[in-house]
Structure formats: structure tokens, C-alpha cells
Amino acid sequence: MFTWIIPFVAILGLLIFVHELGHFIAAKRSGIIVEKFSLGFPPNIFSKKIGETEYCIGIIPLGGFVKMKGDIPDFANDDTQPSGEPGEFLSAPIWKRAAVISAGPVMNFLTAIFLFIIWIWAWGDPVYRPNTTEIGAVMPDTPAASAGLRDGDEIIAIDGRFFRDFNELVGYTKTKPDQDLVIKYSRNGHSNLLTLRTLKIKFTDSLGVTRAEGRIGIEPVYDFFPTSLGEGIKGGFQGAFFVSGVTLDFLWKLVTRQESIKKLGGPVMIADQAGKALKRGLPYLVNLAAFLSINLAILNILPIPVLDGGHLVFLTVEAIRRRPIPFKKRLFWQQVGMGLLLLLMVFVTYNDIARLLTGGH
């Protein structure tokens, strides 16, 4: 019970910490005074001032922040200008402020590369296990998840056909886009039958021809084989850039309405996946942390007010206008951005709970 709590808090805490650490280090290197470094949001369960900075741990683990000197001007004065005092954020050149803001997402991306390197070097390059049709993982919000298939189930036959390994099984399902499949599987020594309808995945082949393949949303069991440090470093960079590409492609498809917003997940789904990853083993937990670290980096550079990307947009406008955007106008757009993020959080949380209640997890 509650096997997700420790891995969820550990992953989220790590990703938030390295993100805020990026802002913190960049600010210090830029000569900007950091007044507060908080992991989590208040009320605080820990607070200690060391030098000019107060270090805090908040009870709400869904974020964190770095408070720098002079980063919030006078609320009462729309035309507040930087005082020019040493160490003040708004008095720093635009390029330094941009570097401080960008450092959080950059730190998350570098953390993902490091985790992928550790994953591949310490445990080896994952290769799917031959001569078995055992399910290693069931993907969220897929036909397999909705039909009730679970990690560890072994596929005996599909439509009366038997398969030597997972590769043959996947090859058959690819030929059945948007079609019903009758699946016989084994769980805990007992055979069961179920029927599910495959997804229809469209793609363009190397000749430019649009085709469709079937998917049910399962992955094989992977075995890990030792690699050298050099292979680990290479694989770490390749893994980080691959996940970045997949994430950006998914976001583009969301914008162009090729993907459903219902596929988005939030904290509940992360907690569920963290618990499952821990059950499968530490390598899977490290892999999940790397994946989420890249997602956090990309999310934060989106041009949405209140996110790092939104602040970079403000700085770009300031550079073009050669004067800061009035604080009240920035505050308005940040409130709009915060409202949109809160609505999105409510929506993805609803999605997560609906998945859990309907078995789509």
C-alpha cells in the first residue's frame, strides 16, 4: 500500500531540486543575490538561513522557487525601475537574466543525460528478451490497459495464432489496424480470453506513402547487458535527444490536433508510474526520472507566462523595446498563464483518476 509515495517524492524532489539549483548557480555566478532557495511550497517544514540565503523545504512537493534580490518590483508603482543596487536581479544585463532563467531547464536536460548514462553504463543496454511473449509493461491509456492486461501476463495466442517471441507478436498486431483481436493469455498459471480493438497509427514510410499499423500498447521484457563507459555516454546523449524529439513531436501533434489532450498525464499518473517502475527495478525508475526530467525541461521553455519560457519572452520584448515591460502588465499575463496552468492541472488530474478508475493504467 502506498508503494508509490517514496519513488514519487524521490523523483519529483530530484527534478525540482536540480531545476532550482540551475537558477541558483546561474544567479550566484552572475553576481545576483539569492534571498531564498525553496524546495517545495509553504508552509515550510524546514528553514535555515546561511549567509545571505534562506534555505527552505516546503510541505507541498509540487514545485520550488529561487527568490532573488529585486526580482519583484513595487506593486504600487507601475513604473518601478531597478534601483541599481549590487546583486539586484532587475539591475543585471538582459543576457545575464536570460542565462539565469534558462539555467533551470538546461539543468534538467543535463540531468536527464547523466541519468541515461548511468542507466546504460551501470545496468547495460536494454535488449528485449528472446523466445518469450511475456508482457514487460502495459502503456497507459491504450487498448491493452483498458482490456485489463497487466505487466507479467504472457500472451499465448492472438486470433488462434501462436508466436515464438514478442517480435513476431508485434509484427502480427501491426497488420491489424483498428480491428478486433481475440487474445489468449496466461496469468498466475491460469489461461484467460479477452477481445480488444487495436489502435490505428498512421505514418509515412521512406517512399512518402501514408500507411497504417495496429498497436495495442504493450512492451516486452527487457534484459540488460554490460556496456563500457564510452557506450554509456554515447547512449546517454542519444537517449536524451530521442526522448526530446518524441516529446516535441507529441506537443506539435497536440497543437495540430493529431493527438488527443486526454493522453496528457499529471502528478497522479507520475505517482502510479513511479510505483510500477520501482516494482520492476531500479533501472526502470532511473529511466522514468530521465524521461520526466526532459519533459520538465521542455515544459518550462514553452512561451507561457509564469514559466521560464514566458519570462524569456518578456526579456526578448524588453530587448526590442529597450525598456522593461511595466510590471502590472507582466503580472496580468502571468496571472493568465497561471490560470491556464491550473485549468490544465485540473484536467490532467481528472484524466489520471479516470484512467485509474477504468483500469486504463
Secondary structure, 3 states (H helix, E strand, C coil): CCCCHHHHHHHHHHHHHHHHHHHHHHHHHCCCCEEEEEEEEEEEEEEEEECCEEEEEEEEEEEEEEEECCCCCCCCCCCCCCCCCCCCHHHCCHHHHHHHHHHHHHHHHHHHHHHHHHHHHHHCEEEECCCCCEEEEECCCCHHHHHCCCCCCEEEEECCECCCCHHHHHHHHHCCCCCEEEEEEEECCEEEEEEEECEEEEEECCCCCEEEEEECCEEECEEEECCCHHHHHHHHHHHHHHHHHHHHHHHHHHHCCCCCHHHCCCHHHHHHHHHHHHHHCHHHHHHHHHHHHHHHHHHHCCCCCCCHHHHHHHHHHHHHHCCCCCHHHHHHHHHHHHHHHHHHHHHHHHHHHHHHHHCCC
